[in-house]
Amino acid sequence: MASTIVSLNRNIDFRRAYSRGKAISSPALVTYVARNRAGICRVGITTSKKIGNAVERNRSRRVIRAAFRAVMPEANGNWDIVFVARSKTKYLKSTQLETIISDHLKQAGVIR
């Protein structure tokens, strides 16, 4: 069964995660976590032009999405999660990002 990721797509939701959410950072990724009232876990991925050209930015988003999909069954509750790619993200594989994402979500209290 393929699990779908409900994505954040409104600017106000991203801004709320940035301002009111908890931020956890590492050299490869920054994670913002905030509670929501939507009743589901929603995810947004941000990559700036500092990451590289369009191919590198899209690869970074793809790798983050794949890594989160592996961690997603553990994430439960009403959360808005925003992942911000950093310049090292484009060099990592999804299995390496899985451990980073699970560490970030454990620190934030999303998963146990």
Biotite code that builds the C-alpha atoms (Angstrom):
import biotite.structure as struc

atoms = struc.array([
    struc.Atom([0.000, 0.000, 0.000], chain_id="A", res_id=1, res_name="MET", atom_name="CA", element="C"),
    struc.Atom([1.545, 3.304, -1.071], chain_id="A", res_id=2, res_name="ALA", atom_name="CA", element="C"),
    struc.Atom([1.302, 5.993, 1.550], chain_id="A", res_id=3, res_name="SER", atom_name="CA", element="C"),
    struc.Atom([0.533, 9.478, 0.335], chain_id="A", res_id=4, res_name="THR", atom_name="CA", element="C"),
    struc.Atom([2.041, 12.609, 1.754], chain_id="A", res_id=5, res_name="ILE", atom_name="CA", element="C"),
    struc.Atom([-0.351, 15.482, 2.327], chain_id="A", res_id=6, res_name="VAL", atom_name="CA", element="C"),
    struc.Atom([1.607, 18.549, 1.340], chain_id="A", res_id=7, res_name="SER", atom_name="CA", element="C"),
    struc.Atom([1.589, 22.066, 2.689], chain_id="A", res_id=8, res_name="LEU", atom_name="CA", element="C"),
    struc.Atom([0.908, 24.445, -0.149], chain_id="A", res_id=9, res_name="ASN", atom_name="CA", element="C"),
    struc.Atom([-0.336, 27.700, 1.361], chain_id="A", res_id=10, res_name="ARG", atom_name="CA", element="C"),
    struc.Atom([2.171, 30.393, 2.225], chain_id="A", res_id=11, res_name="ASN", atom_name="CA", element="C"),
    struc.Atom([0.422, 31.155, 5.525], chain_id="A", res_id=12, res_name="ILE", atom_name="CA", element="C"),
    struc.Atom([0.972, 27.558, 6.673], chain_id="A", res_id=13, res_name="ASP", atom_name="CA", element="C"),
    struc.Atom([4.693, 27.773, 5.889], chain_id="A", res_id=14, res_name="PHE", atom_name="CA", element="C"),
    struc.Atom([4.972, 31.131, 7.691], chain_id="A", res_id=15, res_name="ARG", atom_name="CA", element="C"),
    struc.Atom([3.195, 29.747, 10.768], chain_id="A", res_id=16, res_name="ARG", atom_name="CA", element="C"),
    struc.Atom([5.596, 26.798, 10.887], chain_id="A", res_id=17, res_name="ALA", atom_name="CA", element="C"),
    struc.Atom([8.577, 29.164, 10.606], chain_id="A", res_id=18, res_name="TYR", atom_name="CA", element="C"),
    struc.Atom([7.378, 31.608, 13.262], chain_id="A", res_id=19, res_name="SER", atom_name="CA", element="C"),
    struc.Atom([5.619, 29.409, 15.841], chain_id="A", res_id=20, res_name="ARG", atom_name="CA", element="C"),
    struc.Atom([7.184, 26.048, 15.144], chain_id="A", res_id=21, res_name="GLY", atom_name="CA", element="C"),
    struc.Atom([10.176, 24.398, 16.723], chain_id="A", res_id=22, res_name="LYS", atom_name="CA", element="C"),
    struc.Atom([13.315, 24.453, 14.554], chain_id="A", res_id=23, res_name="ALA", atom_name="CA", element="C"),
    struc.Atom([15.878, 21.657, 14.533], chain_id="A", res_id=24, res_name="ILE", atom_name="CA", element="C"),
    struc.Atom([18.891, 22.010, 12.275], chain_id="A", res_id=25, res_name="SER", atom_name="CA", element="C"),
    struc.Atom([21.773, 19.922, 11.009], chain_id="A", res_id=26, res_name="SER", atom_name="CA", element="C"),
    struc.Atom([24.331, 20.563, 8.274], chain_id="A", res_id=27, res_name="PRO", atom_name="CA", element="C"),
    struc.Atom([22.135, 18.771, 5.716], chain_id="A", res_id=28, res_name="ALA", atom_name="CA", element="C"),
    struc.Atom([18.598, 19.784, 6.716], chain_id="A", res_id=29, res_name="LEU", atom_name="CA", element="C"),
    struc.Atom([16.506, 22.180, 8.791], chain_id="A", res_id=30, res_name="VAL", atom_name="CA", element="C"),
    struc.Atom([13.191, 20.929, 10.147], chain_id="A", res_id=31, res_name="THR", atom_name="CA", element="C"),
    struc.Atom([10.355, 23.124, 11.419], chain_id="A", res_id=32, res_name="TYR", atom_name="CA", element="C"),
    struc.Atom([7.570, 21.409, 13.343], chain_id="A", res_id=33, res_name="VAL", atom_name="CA", element="C"),
    struc.Atom([4.310, 23.020, 14.480], chain_id="A", res_id=34, res_name="ALA", atom_name="CA", element="C"),
    struc.Atom([0.977, 21.645, 15.666], chain_id="A", res_id=35, res_name="ARG", atom_name="CA", element="C"),
    struc.Atom([-1.999, 22.129, 13.370], chain_id="A", res_id=36, res_name="ASN", atom_name="CA", element="C"),
    struc.Atom([-5.760, 21.837, 13.606], chain_id="A", res_id=37, res_name="ARG", atom_name="CA", element="C"),
    struc.Atom([-6.169, 19.989, 10.312], chain_id="A", res_id=38, res_name="ALA", atom_name="CA", element="C"),
    struc.Atom([-6.236, 16.568, 11.994], chain_id="A", res_id=39, res_name="GLY", atom_name="CA", element="C"),
    struc.Atom([-3.515, 15.168, 9.734], chain_id="A", res_id=40, res_name="ILE", atom_name="CA", element="C"),
    struc.Atom([0.239, 15.311, 9.344], chain_id="A", res_id=41, res_name="CYS", atom_name="CA", element="C"),
    struc.Atom([1.175, 17.720, 6.536], chain_id="A", res_id=42, res_name="ARG", atom_name="CA", element="C"),
    struc.Atom([4.621, 18.192, 4.992], chain_id="A", res_id=43, res_name="VAL", atom_name="CA", element="C"),
    struc.Atom([6.267, 21.000, 3.046], chain_id="A", res_id=44, res_name="GLY", atom_name="CA", element="C"),
    struc.Atom([9.686, 20.986, 1.404], chain_id="A", res_id=45, res_name="ILE", atom_name="CA", element="C"),
    struc.Atom([11.630, 24.146, 0.602], chain_id="A", res_id=46, res_name="THR", atom_name="CA", element="C"),
    struc.Atom([14.731, 24.420, -1.549], chain_id="A", res_id=47, res_name="THR", atom_name="CA", element="C"),
    struc.Atom([16.247, 27.789, -2.364], chain_id="A", res_id=48, res_name="SER", atom_name="CA", element="C"),
    struc.Atom([18.365, 28.723, -5.339], chain_id="A", res_id=49, res_name="LYS", atom_name="CA", element="C"),
    struc.Atom([21.422, 28.524, -3.104], chain_id="A", res_id=50, res_name="LYS", atom_name="CA", element="C"),
    struc.Atom([21.130, 24.728, -3.388], chain_id="A", res_id=51, res_name="ILE", atom_name="CA", element="C"),
    struc.Atom([21.960, 24.756, -7.089], chain_id="A", res_id=52, res_name="GLY", atom_name="CA", element="C"),
    struc.Atom([20.239, 24.574, -10.439], chain_id="A", res_id=53, res_name="ASN", atom_name="CA", element="C"),
    struc.Atom([16.751, 23.163, -10.992], chain_id="A", res_id=54, res_name="ALA", atom_name="CA", element="C"),
    struc.Atom([17.989, 19.587, -11.379], chain_id="A", res_id=55, res_name="VAL", atom_name="CA", element="C"),
    struc.Atom([19.809, 19.677, -8.020], chain_id="A", res_id=56, res_name="GLU", atom_name="CA", element="C"),
    struc.Atom([16.868, 21.358, -6.253], chain_id="A", res_id=57, res_name="ARG", atom_name="CA", element="C"),
    struc.Atom([14.417, 18.782, -7.609], chain_id="A", res_id=58, res_name="ASN", atom_name="CA", element="C"),
    struc.Atom([16.728, 15.918, -6.608], chain_id="A", res_id=59, res_name="ARG", atom_name="CA", element="C"),
    struc.Atom([16.965, 17.366, -3.087], chain_id="A", res_id=60, res_name="SER", atom_name="CA", element="C"),
    struc.Atom([13.167, 17.530, -2.843], chain_id="A", res_id=61, res_name="ARG", atom_name="CA", element="C"),
    struc.Atom([12.826, 13.998, -4.197], chain_id="A", res_id=62, res_name="ARG", atom_name="CA", element="C"),
    struc.Atom([15.357, 12.587, -1.728], chain_id="A", res_id=63, res_name="VAL", atom_name="CA", element="C"),
    struc.Atom([13.731, 14.380, 1.230], chain_id="A", res_id=64, res_name="ILE", atom_name="CA", element="C"),
    struc.Atom([10.289, 13.113, 0.171], chain_id="A", res_id=65, res_name="ARG", atom_name="CA", element="C"),
    struc.Atom([11.568, 9.520, -0.135], chain_id="A", res_id=66, res_name="ALA", atom_name="CA", element="C"),
    struc.Atom([13.290, 9.689, 3.250], chain_id="A", res_id=67, res_name="ALA", atom_name="CA", element="C"),
    struc.Atom([10.185, 11.083, 4.942], chain_id="A", res_id=68, res_name="PHE", atom_name="CA", element="C"),
    struc.Atom([8.006, 8.426, 3.298], chain_id="A", res_id=69, res_name="ARG", atom_name="CA", element="C"),
    struc.Atom([10.112, 5.772, 5.062], chain_id="A", res_id=70, res_name="ALA", atom_name="CA", element="C"),
    struc.Atom([9.745, 7.537, 8.443], chain_id="A", res_id=71, res_name="VAL", atom_name="CA", element="C"),
    struc.Atom([6.105, 8.562, 7.945], chain_id="A", res_id=72, res_name="MET", atom_name="CA", element="C"),
    struc.Atom([4.363, 5.535, 9.524], chain_id="A", res_id=73, res_name="PRO", atom_name="CA", element="C"),
    struc.Atom([5.858, 6.551, 12.873], chain_id="A", res_id=74, res_name="GLU", atom_name="CA", element="C"),
    struc.Atom([4.696, 10.169, 12.546], chain_id="A", res_id=75, res_name="ALA", atom_name="CA", element="C"),
    struc.Atom([1.224, 10.526, 13.969], chain_id="A", res_id=76, res_name="ASN", atom_name="CA", element="C"),
    struc.Atom([-0.842, 13.392, 15.205], chain_id="A", res_id=77, res_name="GLY", atom_name="CA", element="C"),
    struc.Atom([-1.635, 16.861, 13.972], chain_id="A", res_id=78, res_name="ASN", atom_name="CA", element="C"),
    struc.Atom([1.649, 18.295, 12.743], chain_id="A", res_id=79, res_name="TRP", atom_name="CA", element="C"),
    struc.Atom([2.869, 20.657, 10.072], chain_id="A", res_id=80, res_name="ASP", atom_name="CA", element="C"),
    struc.Atom([6.421, 19.713, 9.154], chain_id="A", res_id=81, res_name="ILE", atom_name="CA", element="C"),
    struc.Atom([8.589, 21.874, 6.891], chain_id="A", res_id=82, res_name="VAL", atom_name="CA", element="C"),
    struc.Atom([11.928, 20.584, 5.628], chain_id="A", res_id=83, res_name="PHE", atom_name="CA", element="C"),
    struc.Atom([14.409, 23.150, 4.332], chain_id="A", res_id=84, res_name="VAL", atom_name="CA", element="C"),
    struc.Atom([17.182, 21.713, 2.193], chain_id="A", res_id=85, res_name="ALA", atom_name="CA", element="C"),
    struc.Atom([20.721, 22.911, 2.698], chain_id="A", res_id=86, res_name="ARG", atom_name="CA", element="C"),
    struc.Atom([23.670, 22.782, 0.329], chain_id="A", res_id=87, res_name="SER", atom_name="CA", element="C"),
    struc.Atom([24.799, 19.354, 1.620], chain_id="A", res_id=88, res_name="LYS", atom_name="CA", element="C"),
    struc.Atom([21.388, 17.785, 0.983], chain_id="A", res_id=89, res_name="THR", atom_name="CA", element="C"),
    struc.Atom([22.027, 17.243, -2.725], chain_id="A", res_id=90, res_name="LYS", atom_name="CA", element="C"),
    struc.Atom([24.984, 14.958, -1.970], chain_id="A", res_id=91, res_name="TYR", atom_name="CA", element="C"),
    struc.Atom([23.106, 12.618, 0.402], chain_id="A", res_id=92, res_name="LEU", atom_name="CA", element="C"),
    struc.Atom([21.094, 9.504, -0.292], chain_id="A", res_id=93, res_name="LYS", atom_name="CA", element="C"),
    struc.Atom([17.604, 9.005, 1.079], chain_id="A", res_id=94, res_name="SER", atom_name="CA", element="C"),
    struc.Atom([18.781, 6.381, 3.600], chain_id="A", res_id=95, res_name="THR", atom_name="CA", element="C"),
    struc.Atom([21.199, 8.905, 5.104], chain_id="A", res_id=96, res_name="GLN", atom_name="CA", element="C"),
    struc.Atom([18.437, 11.513, 5.287], chain_id="A", res_id=97, res_name="LEU", atom_name="CA", element="C"),
    struc.Atom([16.101, 8.982, 6.942], chain_id="A", res_id=98, res_name="GLU", atom_name="CA", element="C"),
    struc.Atom([18.274, 8.922, 10.055], chain_id="A", res_id=99, res_name="THR", atom_name="CA", element="C"),
    struc.Atom([18.554, 12.729, 10.087], chain_id="A", res_id=100, res_name="ILE", atom_name="CA", element="C"),
    struc.Atom([14.792, 13.175, 9.685], chain_id="A", res_id=101, res_name="ILE", atom_name="CA", element="C"),
    struc.Atom([13.964, 10.600, 12.367], chain_id="A", res_id=102, res_name="SER", atom_name="CA", element="C"),
    struc.Atom([16.424, 12.277, 14.775], chain_id="A", res_id=103, res_name="ASP", atom_name="CA", element="C"),
    struc.Atom([14.852, 15.676, 14.099], chain_id="A", res_id=104, res_name="HIS", atom_name="CA", element="C"),
    struc.Atom([11.315, 14.373, 14.566], chain_id="A", res_id=105, res_name="LEU", atom_name="CA", element="C"),
    struc.Atom([12.312, 12.611, 17.805], chain_id="A", res_id=106, res_name="LYS", atom_name="CA", element="C"),
    struc.Atom([13.800, 15.847, 19.145], chain_id="A", res_id=107, res_name="GLN", atom_name="CA", element="C"),
    struc.Atom([10.619, 17.709, 18.220], chain_id="A", res_id=108, res_name="ALA", atom_name="CA", element="C"),
    struc.Atom([8.393, 15.078, 19.840], chain_id="A", res_id=109, res_name="GLY", atom_name="CA", element="C"),
    struc.Atom([6.583, 14.028, 16.666], chain_id="A", res_id=110, res_name="VAL", atom_name="CA", element="C"),
    struc.Atom([7.748, 10.406, 16.944], chain_id="A", res_id=111, res_name="ILE", atom_name="CA", element="C"),
    struc.Atom([8.952, 8.366, 19.881], chain_id="A", res_id=112, res_name="ARG", atom_name="CA", element="C"),
])
